[in-house]
Amino acid sequence: MGARVAVAEDDPKQSELIRRYLEHEGHTVVVVADGRAAIDEIRRNPPDILILDIMLPKIDGLDVCRVLRSESTLPILMLTARTTQDDLLLGLDLGADDYMTKPFSPPELMARVRTLLRRGGAVRSADPRQSRTEVGRLAIDRARHEVTFGSADVVCTAAEFRLLDALVTHVGHVLTRDQLLELMHGIDPYITQRAIDFHIRNLRRKIEPDPSTPSYLLTVYGVGYKLADHR
């Protein structure tokens, strides 16, 4: 069954190209041409995934990502003509789940859309008998796609949720970045080890009492990361 995909792109040729490829794969597509319209559309009719161009009029894509990420865990795939690493990673830092640089290959874009949609589907189909795990004050509910720390709800992106799920499942064990990538997504050439570091940093901001001295998400230098066993 196809998904509902929102595309925020102000270039008519680019948006039409993306729309045709998405519809060919059976998805329903809504296209908006500026950042303000993107926020309004997502709030009014939440899609299954958003393809978001950075260079949008009225409100740029980075601010759109910042606003939407504060409100939901909607999967966001960001498109950018900017090619410096700092610009690309800024999107991940704001909560985007993936990014592509322009010009891009439409078949590759479709592959990444499928990957993001599969991740969401895998989370929704989790066995409810094994859906909730608690580690100290941290709790993850896979069936509800919810994370809490103490009494506070923690809003996570799809990628952050998958990363946290992998660490919770292997609590107390050190996982390399490559192992985390495989546990999160399978063998996915589109997600980099550097992205793991950014997701960890964002998660620390959300769940650690003091992110500068983490007590849950620990770095094991030269190896990877582990979730401390607070059980």
C-alpha positions in Angstrom: 0.0 0.0 0.0 1.4 3.4 -0.9 2.2 6.1 1.5 1.2 9.8 1.7 4.3 11.9 0.8 4.6 15.6 1.2 7.2 17.4 -1.1 8.3 20.9 -0.2 10.2 22.1 -3.3 9.9 25.5 -5.0 11.4 24.5 -8.3 8.5 23.3 -10.5 10.6 21.0 -12.6 12.2 19.3 -9.6 8.9 18.9 -7.8 7.2 17.5 -10.9 10.0 15.0 -11.4 9.8 13.9 -7.7 6.0 13.7 -7.9 6.0 11.4 -11.0 8.5 9.0 -9.5 6.6 8.8 -6.2 3.3 8.3 -8.0 4.9 5.6 -10.1 5.7 3.7 -6.9 2.1 4.0 -5.8 2.3 6.9 -3.3 -0.1 9.8 -2.9 1.8 13.1 -3.3 1.1 16.6 -2.1 3.4 19.4 -3.3 4.0 22.7 -1.6 6.3 25.5 -2.8 7.3 27.4 0.3 8.2 26.8 3.9 5.1 28.4 5.4 2.8 26.2 3.2 4.9 23.1 4.2 4.3 23.7 7.9 0.6 24.4 7.4 0.1 21.3 5.2 1.9 19.0 7.6 -0.1 20.3 10.6 -3.4 20.0 8.7 -2.8 16.6 7.1 0.3 14.8 8.5 1.9 12.7 5.8 4.0 9.5 6.2 7.2 11.2 5.1 8.3 14.7 4.1 10.8 15.4 1.3 12.1 18.9 2.2 14.3 21.2 0.1 16.5 23.5 2.2 16.3 26.6 -0.1 12.6 27.5 0.2 11.0 30.9 0.1 9.2 32.5 3.2 10.6 30.0 5.6 13.7 28.0 4.7 13.9 24.2 5.0 16.1 24.2 8.0 13.6 26.3 10.0 10.8 24.1 8.7 12.7 21.1 10.0 13.3 22.7 13.3 9.6 23.6 13.8 8.2 20.3 12.7 10.7 18.2 14.6 9.6 20.0 17.8 6.1 18.8 17.1 6.4 15.3 15.7 8.5 12.4 14.7 7.6 12.7 11.0 10.4 11.2 8.9 12.1 14.0 7.0 14.4 13.5 4.0 16.2 16.8 3.2 17.3 17.9 -0.2 20.1 20.5 -0.5 22.2 22.2 -3.1 24.7 23.0 -0.4 27.7 20.6 -0.5 29.8 21.4 2.5 29.8 18.8 5.3 28.8 21.3 7.9 25.7 22.3 5.9 24.8 18.7 5.3 25.2 17.7 8.9 23.2 20.7 10.2 20.1 19.1 8.8 20.7 16.0 10.8 21.5 18.1 13.8 18.1 19.7 13.5 16.4 16.3 13.3 16.3 15.3 9.6 16.5 11.5 9.2 18.4 11.6 5.9 19.6 14.0 3.2 20.6 14.1 -0.4 22.6 16.7 -2.4 21.5 18.1 -5.7 21.6 17.0 -8.4 20.3 13.7 -7.3 19.4 10.4 -8.9 15.6 9.9 -8.7 15.9 6.1 -8.3 18.2 6.7 -5.4 15.8 9.1 -3.9 13.0 6.5 -4.2 15.3 3.9 -2.5 15.8 6.3 0.5 12.1 7.0 0.7 11.5 3.2 0.9 14.1 2.9 3.6 12.5 5.5 5.8 9.1 4.1 5.3 10.3 0.6 6.2 11.8 1.9 9.4 8.5 3.4 10.4 6.6 0.2 9.5 9.0 -1.9 11.5 8.5 0.2 14.5 4.7 0.1 14.2 4.7 -3.7 13.8 6.7 -4.4 16.9 5.5 -7.3 19.1 3.4 -5.6 21.9 4.5 -8.3 24.3 8.0 -7.1 24.0 7.2 -3.5 23.2 8.3 -1.7 26.4 11.7 -1.7 28.0 12.9 0.3 31.0 16.4 1.1 31.9 16.5 3.2 35.0 14.5 6.3 34.4 14.5 5.7 30.6 11.7 3.8 29.0 11.0 3.0 25.3 7.7 1.7 24.0 8.1 0.3 20.5 4.5 -0.4 19.8 3.5 3.2 20.7 6.8 4.7 19.3 7.2 6.6 22.6 10.2 7.4 24.7 10.0 8.8 28.3 12.6 9.8 30.8 11.1 9.9 34.3 7.7 11.5 33.9 8.8 13.5 30.8 7.9 12.6 27.2 11.0 12.6 24.9 10.3 13.5 21.2 12.6 11.5 19.0 13.1 11.4 15.2 12.7 8.1 13.5 16.5 7.7 13.3 17.0 8.6 16.9 14.3 6.1 18.0 15.9 3.3 16.0 19.3 4.2 17.5 18.0 4.3 21.0 16.1 1.0 20.4 19.4 -0.7 19.3 21.2 0.5 22.5 18.4 -0.4 24.8 18.2 -3.9 23.3 21.9 -4.3 24.0 22.0 -2.5 27.3 25.5 -2.6 28.9 27.2 -3.8 25.8 29.5 -1.7 23.6 28.4 -1.3 20.0 30.6 0.0 17.3 29.2 2.6 14.8 29.1 -0.1 12.1 27.1 -2.4 14.4 24.7 0.5 15.3 24.2 1.3 11.6 23.3 -2.3 10.8 21.0 -2.6 13.8 19.3 0.6 13.0 18.8 0.2 9.2 20.3 -3.0 8.0 23.2 -2.5 5.5 22.3 0.9 4.3 25.0 2.8 2.3 23.2 6.1 2.7 23.7 6.5 6.4 27.2 7.4 7.6 29.1 6.8 10.9 29.2 10.5 11.3 25.4 10.6 11.5 25.6 8.2 14.5 27.6 10.8 16.4 25.1 13.5 15.6 22.1 11.4 16.7 23.9 10.5 19.9 24.6 14.1 20.6 20.9 15.0 20.0 19.7 12.1 22.2 21.9 13.2 25.0 20.4 16.7 24.9 17.0 15.0 25.3 17.5 12.3 27.9 20.6 13.1 29.9 20.2 15.2 33.2 23.6 16.7 32.2 24.5 16.2 28.6 28.1 17.4 29.2 28.7 14.4 31.6 26.4 11.7 30.2 25.3 8.9 32.6 23.2 6.9 30.1 24.6 7.2 26.6 28.3 6.6 27.1 31.2 6.9 24.7 33.7 4.1 24.7 36.6 5.9 23.1 38.1 4.1 20.1 35.2 1.6 20.0 31.7 3.1 19.9 28.8 3.7 22.3 26.8 1.8 25.0 23.8 2.4 27.1 24.7 2.2 30.8 22.9 -0.5 32.7 20.8 1.3 35.3 18.5 -1.6 36.0 
